[in-house]
Amino acid sequence: MVGIRVVRAVRIIVLVVLVCAVARLVGGPMVSRIVVSKSQRLLTAYGADGRVLKVFPAIVGRENAGTKEREGDERTPEGEYYVCFKNPQSRFHLSLGLNYPNRSDARRALERGVIGPVEYREIAEAAETKRIPPWKTPLGGEIFIHGEMRDRSGTAGCVAVTNQAIEELFPQVALGTPVLIEP
């Protein structure tokens, strides 16, 4: 009799856990905003209510000072971005692509003569329509939040977290999720 009650209780607990997990997945992404602090080497995920959901250690570009300005400078960009691409088959485990270069990056580059009006327009149009911007420009591109945090000295410009961290983030982040990268 006691054994039957225990089995029933275990079944109920398992059912509740499964229902909660499914509700969490079906209920939509839980992460409504991501903030990366380059100086603190932290990635913070926020919920819709503004509460901190989780804080993860992060590795950023090898050249930590300043924002990304060109291809190959090994800097992580600074500013306001959004997730424009999700790659479940990344060579860095899982990855969330950011819309770098964004309109602000393109405007600065246009003013400095790094890119021309055509490239500026292509980047601006991608921002207006929330598409992936041109990633093969003199500004560089393909900036991701990804797993495989191997090299503690830094990345080529991406934000790297552990595989476990990206596994937590990936299903909870929707396309269009804002990402603020601070100095």
Buried (B, 14 or more C-beta within 10 A) or exposed (E): EEEEEEEEEEEEEEEEEEEEEEEEEEEEBBBBBBBBBBEEBBBBBBBEEEEEBBBBBBBBBBBBEBBBBBBEBBBBBBBEBBBBBBBEEBEBBBBBBBBBBBBBBBBBBBEEEBBEEEBBEBBBEBBEEEEBBBBEBBBBBBBBBBBBBEEEEBBBBBBBBBBEBBEBBBBBBBBEBBBBBEE
